[in-house]
Amino acid sequence: MAHHHDVSRCLARFVTRMRDRVSDDICAARIERYLAKAALEDGQPSREAAETDPGINEAVARMDALTRGILILVVSQKMSVSEVARRFRMSEERVCRHFRRAVAIVAMGRDDRSRSQ
């Protein structure tokens, strides 16, 4: 029975590693399709109205597609990190890494914007 737990643990680590082998482009395309479909179902345009803070818009525009998509899912769609990971077949660590990067980029953009004013 002890071997069963070892095999289960190894299998879980293997599945996590395989999830992270999918390229960022494929994950970003999955998220874009999901967001487009969700926007059509809600009857809204595919892109939400621009945020009032141009510093945030500028920071989000500089992000790579996957980081931007994860930020939109967590903030606008109010999905949890585990929900994003499960739905788009990524590890939670990968989703967290991109979300932290997105928050850091937005924070730097806001800081840069406030210093220039």
CNS distance restraints for C-alpha pairs under 8 A (distance, minus, plus):
assign (resid   1 and name CA) (resid   5 and name CA) 7.04 0.50 0.50
assign (resid   2 and name CA) (resid   6 and name CA) 6.64 0.50 0.50
assign (resid   3 and name CA) (resid   7 and name CA) 6.10 0.50 0.50
assign (resid   4 and name CA) (resid   8 and name CA) 6.10 0.50 0.50
assign (resid   5 and name CA) (resid   9 and name CA) 6.10 0.50 0.50
assign (resid   6 and name CA) (resid  10 and name CA) 6.18 0.50 0.50
assign (resid   7 and name CA) (resid  11 and name CA) 5.99 0.50 0.50
assign (resid   8 and name CA) (resid  12 and name CA) 6.15 0.50 0.50
assign (resid   9 and name CA) (resid  13 and name CA) 6.36 0.50 0.50
assign (resid  10 and name CA) (resid  14 and name CA) 6.13 0.50 0.50
assign (resid  11 and name CA) (resid  15 and name CA) 6.17 0.50 0.50
assign (resid  12 and name CA) (resid  16 and name CA) 6.27 0.50 0.50
assign (resid  13 and name CA) (resid  17 and name CA) 6.24 0.50 0.50
assign (resid  14 and name CA) (resid  18 and name CA) 6.20 0.50 0.50
assign (resid  15 and name CA) (resid  19 and name CA) 6.22 0.50 0.50
assign (resid  16 and name CA) (resid  20 and name CA) 6.57 0.50 0.50
assign (resid  16 and name CA) (resid  90 and name CA) 7.65 0.50 0.50
assign (resid  16 and name CA) (resid  91 and name CA) 5.84 0.50 0.50
assign (resid  17 and name CA) (resid  21 and name CA) 6.54 0.50 0.50
assign (resid  17 and name CA) (resid  91 and name CA) 7.96 0.50 0.50
assign (resid  18 and name CA) (resid  22 and name CA) 7.28 0.50 0.50
assign (resid  19 and name CA) (resid  89 and name CA) 5.98 0.50 0.50
assign (resid  19 and name CA) (resid  90 and name CA) 5.02 0.50 0.50
assign (resid  19 and name CA) (resid  91 and name CA) 6.17 0.50 0.50
assign (resid  20 and name CA) (resid  90 and name CA) 5.92 0.50 0.50
assign (resid  20 and name CA) (resid  91 and name CA) 6.33 0.50 0.50
assign (resid  20 and name CA) (resid  94 and name CA) 7.18 0.50 0.50
assign (resid  22 and name CA) (resid  26 and name CA) 6.68 0.50 0.50
assign (resid  22 and name CA) (resid  27 and name CA) 7.04 0.50 0.50
assign (resid  23 and name CA) (resid  27 and name CA) 6.53 0.50 0.50
assign (resid  24 and name CA) (resid  28 and name CA) 5.93 0.50 0.50
assign (resid  24 and name CA) (resid  66 and name CA) 6.18 0.50 0.50
assign (resid  25 and name CA) (resid  29 and name CA) 6.09 0.50 0.50
assign (resid  25 and name CA) (resid  65 and name CA) 7.69 0.50 0.50
assign (resid  25 and name CA) (resid  66 and name CA) 7.24 0.50 0.50
assign (resid  26 and name CA) (resid  30 and name CA) 6.28 0.50 0.50
assign (resid  27 and name CA) (resid  31 and name CA) 6.32 0.50 0.50
assign (resid  27 and name CA) (resid  66 and name CA) 6.73 0.50 0.50
assign (resid  27 and name CA) (resid  88 and name CA) 6.79 0.50 0.50
assign (resid  27 and name CA) (resid  90 and name CA) 7.99 0.50 0.50
assign (resid  28 and name CA) (resid  32 and name CA) 6.12 0.50 0.50
assign (resid  28 and name CA) (resid  65 and name CA) 5.80 0.50 0.50
assign (resid  28 and name CA) (resid  66 and name CA) 4.55 0.50 0.50
assign (resid  28 and name CA) (resid  69 and name CA) 6.57 0.50 0.50
assign (resid  29 and name CA) (resid  33 and name CA) 6.15 0.50 0.50
assign (resid  30 and name CA) (resid  34 and name CA) 6.23 0.50 0.50
assign (resid  30 and name CA) (resid  88 and name CA) 6.84 0.50 0.50
assign (resid  31 and name CA) (resid  35 and name CA) 6.12 0.50 0.50
assign (resid  31 and name CA) (resid  66 and name CA) 7.81 0.50 0.50
assign (resid  31 and name CA) (resid  69 and name CA) 6.14 0.50 0.50
assign (resid  31 and name CA) (resid  70 and name CA) 7.78 0.50 0.50
assign (resid  31 and name CA) (resid  88 and name CA) 7.24 0.50 0.50
assign (resid  32 and name CA) (resid  36 and name CA) 6.06 0.50 0.50
assign (resid  32 and name CA) (resid  69 and name CA) 7.01 0.50 0.50
assign (resid  33 and name CA) (resid  37 and name CA) 6.06 0.50 0.50
assign (resid  34 and name CA) (resid  38 and name CA) 6.05 0.50 0.50
assign (resid  35 and name CA) (resid  39 and name CA) 6.06 0.50 0.50
assign (resid  35 and name CA) (resid  46 and name CA) 7.16 0.50 0.50
assign (resid  36 and name CA) (resid  40 and name CA) 6.25 0.50 0.50
assign (resid  36 and name CA) (resid  46 and name CA) 5.35 0.50 0.50
assign (resid  37 and name CA) (resid  41 and name CA) 6.23 0.50 0.50
assign (resid  38 and name CA) (resid  42 and name CA) 6.20 0.50 0.50
assign (resid  39 and name CA) (resid  43 and name CA) 6.05 0.50 0.50
assign (resid  39 and name CA) (resid  44 and name CA) 5.17 0.50 0.50
assign (resid  39 and name CA) (resid  45 and name CA) 6.07 0.50 0.50
assign (resid  39 and name CA) (resid  46 and name CA) 5.18 0.50 0.50
assign (resid  39 and name CA) (resid  47 and name CA) 7.90 0.50 0.50
assign (resid  40 and name CA) (resid  44 and name CA) 6.17 0.50 0.50
assign (resid  40 and name CA) (resid  45 and name CA) 7.16 0.50 0.50
assign (resid  40 and name CA) (resid  46 and name CA) 7.08 0.50 0.50
assign (resid  44 and name CA) (resid  48 and name CA) 7.73 0.50 0.50
assign (resid  50 and name CA) (resid  57 and name CA) 7.18 0.50 0.50
assign (resid  51 and name CA) (resid  56 and name CA) 7.24 0.50 0.50
assign (resid  51 and name CA) (resid  57 and name CA) 6.51 0.50 0.50
assign (resid  53 and name CA) (resid  57 and name CA) 6.70 0.50 0.50
assign (resid  54 and name CA) (resid  58 and name CA) 6.06 0.50 0.50
assign (resid  55 and name CA) (resid  59 and name CA) 6.14 0.50 0.50
assign (resid  55 and name CA) (resid 106 and name CA) 7.88 0.50 0.50
assign (resid  55 and name CA) (resid 109 and name CA) 5.55 0.50 0.50
assign (resid  55 and name CA) (resid 110 and name CA) 5.46 0.50 0.50
assign (resid  55 and name CA) (resid 112 and name CA) 8.00 0.50 0.50
assign (resid  55 and name CA) (resid 113 and name CA) 5.75 0.50 0.50
assign (resid  56 and name CA) (resid  60 and name CA) 6.05 0.50 0.50
assign (resid  56 and name CA) (resid 106 and name CA) 5.80 0.50 0.50
assign (resid  56 and name CA) (resid 109 and name CA) 6.32 0.50 0.50
assign (resid  56 and name CA) (resid 110 and name CA) 6.41 0.50 0.50
assign (resid  57 and name CA) (resid  61 and name CA) 6.08 0.50 0.50
assign (resid  58 and name CA) (resid  62 and name CA) 6.46 0.50 0.50
assign (resid  58 and name CA) (resid 109 and name CA) 7.27 0.50 0.50
assign (resid  59 and name CA) (resid  63 and name CA) 6.77 0.50 0.50
assign (resid  59 and name CA) (resid 105 and name CA) 6.08 0.50 0.50
assign (resid  59 and name CA) (resid 106 and name CA) 5.32 0.50 0.50
assign (resid  59 and name CA) (resid 108 and name CA) 7.93 0.50 0.50
assign (resid  59 and name CA) (resid 109 and name CA) 5.26 0.50 0.50
assign (resid  60 and name CA) (resid  68 and name CA) 6.39 0.50 0.50
assign (resid  60 and name CA) (resid 102 and name CA) 7.73 0.50 0.50
assign (resid  60 and name CA) (resid 105 and name CA) 7.62 0.50 0.50
assign (resid  60 and name CA) (resid 106 and name CA) 6.73 0.50 0.50
assign (resid  63 and name CA) (resid  67 and name CA) 6.21 0.50 0.50
assign (resid  63 and name CA) (resid  68 and name CA) 5.72 0.50 0.50
assign (resid  63 and name CA) (resid 102 and name CA) 7.18 0.50 0.50
assign (resid  63 and name CA) (resid 105 and name CA) 7.62 0.50 0.50
assign (resid  64 and name CA) (resid  68 and name CA) 6.18 0.50 0.50
assign (resid  65 and name CA) (resid  69 and name CA) 5.99 0.50 0.50
assign (resid  66 and name CA) (resid  70 and name CA) 6.15 0.50 0.50
assign (resid  66 and name CA) (resid  98 and name CA) 7.46 0.50 0.50
assign (resid  67 and name CA) (resid  71 and name CA) 6.21 0.50 0.50
assign (resid  67 and name CA) (resid  98 and name CA) 5.03 0.50 0.50
assign (resid  67 and name CA) (resid  99 and name CA) 6.45 0.50 0.50
assign (resid  67 and name CA) (resid 101 and name CA) 7.20 0.50 0.50
assign (resid  67 and name CA) (resid 102 and name CA) 5.89 0.50 0.50
assign (resid  68 and name CA) (resid  72 and name CA) 6.24 0.50 0.50
assign (resid  68 and name CA) (resid 102 and name CA) 6.78 0.50 0.50
assign (resid  69 and name CA) (resid  73 and name CA) 6.19 0.50 0.50
assign (resid  70 and name CA) (resid  74 and name CA) 6.13 0.50 0.50
assign (resid  70 and name CA) (resid  84 and name CA) 7.65 0.50 0.50
assign (resid  70 and name CA) (resid  95 and name CA) 7.04 0.50 0.50
assign (resid  70 and name CA) (resid  98 and name CA) 6.94 0.50 0.50
assign (resid  70 and name CA) (resid  99 and name CA) 6.22 0.50 0.50
assign (resid  71 and name CA) (resid  75 and name CA) 5.88 0.50 0.50
assign (resid  71 and name CA) (resid  76 and name CA) 7.81 0.50 0.50
assign (resid  71 and name CA) (resid  98 and name CA) 7.99 0.50 0.50
assign (resid  71 and name CA) (resid  99 and name CA) 5.84 0.50 0.50
assign (resid  71 and name CA) (resid 102 and name CA) 6.29 0.50 0.50
assign (resid  71 and name CA) (resid 103 and name CA) 7.86 0.50 0.50
assign (resid  72 and name CA) (resid  76 and name CA) 5.11 0.50 0.50
assign (resid  72 and name CA) (resid  77 and name CA) 6.56 0.50 0.50
assign (resid  73 and name CA) (resid  77 and name CA) 4.76 0.50 0.50
assign (resid  73 and name CA) (resid  78 and name CA) 6.31 0.50 0.50
assign (resid  73 and name CA) (resid  79 and name CA) 5.80 0.50 0.50
assign (resid  73 and name CA) (resid  84 and name CA) 7.38 0.50 0.50
assign (resid  74 and name CA) (resid  78 and name CA) 4.88 0.50 0.50
assign (resid  74 and name CA) (resid  79 and name CA) 4.76 0.50 0.50
assign (resid  74 and name CA) (resid  80 and name CA) 6.09 0.50 0.50
assign (resid  74 and name CA) (resid  81 and name CA) 7.01 0.50 0.50
assign (resid  74 and name CA) (resid  84 and name CA) 7.82 0.50 0.50
assign (resid  75 and name CA) (resid  79 and name CA) 7.41 0.50 0.50
assign (resid  79 and name CA) (resid  83 and name CA) 6.02 0.50 0.50
assign (resid  79 and name CA) (resid  84 and name CA) 6.38 0.50 0.50
assign (resid  80 and name CA) (resid  84 and name CA) 6.27 0.50 0.50
assign (resid  81 and name CA) (resid  85 and name CA) 6.13 0.50 0.50
assign (resid  81 and name CA) (resid  92 and name CA) 6.37 0.50 0.50
assign (resid  81 and name CA) (resid  95 and name CA) 6.38 0.50 0.50
assign (resid  81 and name CA) (resid  96 and name CA) 6.74 0.50 0.50
assign (resid  82 and name CA) (resid  86 and name CA) 6.04 0.50 0.50
assign (resid  82 and name CA) (resid  92 and name CA) 5.86 0.50 0.50
assign (resid  83 and name CA) (resid  87 and name CA) 5.99 0.50 0.50
assign (resid  84 and name CA) (resid  88 and name CA) 5.99 0.50 0.50
assign (resid  84 and name CA) (resid  90 and name CA) 7.78 0.50 0.50
assign (resid  84 and name CA) (resid  95 and name CA) 7.30 0.50 0.50
assign (resid  85 and name CA) (resid  89 and name CA) 5.54 0.50 0.50
assign (resid  85 and name CA) (resid  90 and name CA) 4.64 0.50 0.50
assign (resid  85 and name CA) (resid  91 and name CA) 5.49 0.50 0.50
assign (resid  85 and name CA) (resid  92 and name CA) 5.32 0.50 0.50
assign (resid  85 and name CA) (resid  95 and name CA) 6.33 0.50 0.50
assign (resid  86 and name CA) (resid  90 and name CA) 6.61 0.50 0.50
assign (resid  86 and name CA) (resid  91 and name CA) 7.75 0.50 0.50
assign (resid  90 and name CA) (resid  94 and name CA) 6.64 0.50 0.50
assign (resid  90 and name CA) (resid  95 and name CA) 6.97 0.50 0.50
assign (resid  91 and name CA) (resid  95 and name CA) 6.51 0.50 0.50
assign (resid  92 and name CA) (resid  96 and name CA) 6.03 0.50 0.50
assign (resid  93 and name CA) (resid  97 and name CA) 6.06 0.50 0.50
assign (resid  94 and name CA) (resid  98 and name CA) 6.36 0.50 0.50
assign (resid  95 and name CA) (resid  99 and name CA) 6.09 0.50 0.50
assign (resid  96 and name CA) (resid 100 and name CA) 5.98 0.50 0.50
assign (resid  97 and name CA) (resid 101 and name CA) 6.20 0.50 0.50
assign (resid  98 and name CA) (resid 102 and name CA) 6.14 0.50 0.50
assign (resid  99 and name CA) (resid 103 and name CA) 6.22 0.50 0.50
assign (resid 100 and name CA) (resid 104 and name CA) 6.14 0.50 0.50
assign (resid 101 and name CA) (resid 105 and name CA) 6.17 0.50 0.50
assign (resid 102 and name CA) (resid 106 and name CA) 6.21 0.50 0.50
assign (resid 103 and name CA) (resid 107 and name CA) 6.05 0.50 0.50
assign (resid 104 and name CA) (resid 108 and name CA) 6.10 0.50 0.50
assign (resid 105 and name CA) (resid 109 and name CA) 6.11 0.50 0.50
assign (resid 106 and name CA) (resid 110 and name CA) 6.17 0.50 0.50
assign (resid 107 and name CA) (resid 111 and name CA) 6.15 0.50 0.50
assign (resid 108 and name CA) (resid 112 and name CA) 6.03 0.50 0.50
assign (resid 109 and name CA) (resid 113 and name CA) 6.07 0.50 0.50
assign (resid 110 and name CA) (resid 114 and name CA) 6.08 0.50 0.50
assign (resid 111 and name CA) (resid 115 and name CA) 6.18 0.50 0.50
assign (resid 112 and name CA) (resid 116 and name CA) 6.33 0.50 0.50
assign (resid 113 and name CA) (resid 117 and name CA) 6.58 0.50 0.50
